[in-house]
């Protein structure tokens, strides 16, 4: 299955999750089930985030969407166990309504349900709970379990599809970065910097360190050279003045 098919598959799952969650949120609002309302609200946000990540090729958004779906899967399993009275859980308790005494909207308004009330003095700020409900085509526990089971199936498929799609996106990002590095233009001219080796063209320049003896020797040599040059220049001047001095050799 190509990347486009995986992307379209995850977009379809996100759309189904969004539709079923909004439908479930409406009926939870009608029944004032505050804990499911809060969790459904977060699920809608993360489903939109996952849809945007799949549509815009954002692997980080898809990863966060997968992490949330793991928590969403656990919440729906808890809902199934709650309405089946598994262990210490009791479907008539106030866990889901956060102590307000409300109950599922399907408990009274299910298909074919007829509620019987026996309340002489209703409690303040608490809805009247029916003592008996008859002629229901589907009990409210079954309806709530079907809702939770549907979300479990969609959440599991979303986790698998999101992991596969985010892996493909990350591999494409790595390959595109490697191609960009290979396609970087090389400079037309390259300048190499090298330190030139010292060359000695004169006897006066020596790579060896100067010592007092060498300094004295060089000063003596320079003095002798100046004396000889001055002596030669004086002889030349005297020869020019006196022609008889030309035959004299030194």
Buried (B, 14 or more C-beta within 10 A) or exposed (E): EEBEEBBEBBBEBBEBBBEBBEEBBEBBBEBBBBBBBEBBEBBBEBBBBBBBBBEEBBBEBBBBBBEBBEBBBEBBBBBBBBBEEEEEEEBEEBEBBBEBBBBBBBBBBBEEBEBEEEEEEEEEEEBEBBEEBEEBEBBBBBBBBEBBBBBBEBBBBBBBBBEBBBBBBBEEEEEEEEEEEEEEEEEEEEEEEEEEEEEEEEEEEEEEEEEEEEEEEBEEEEEEEEEEEEEEEEEEEEBEEEEEEEEEEE
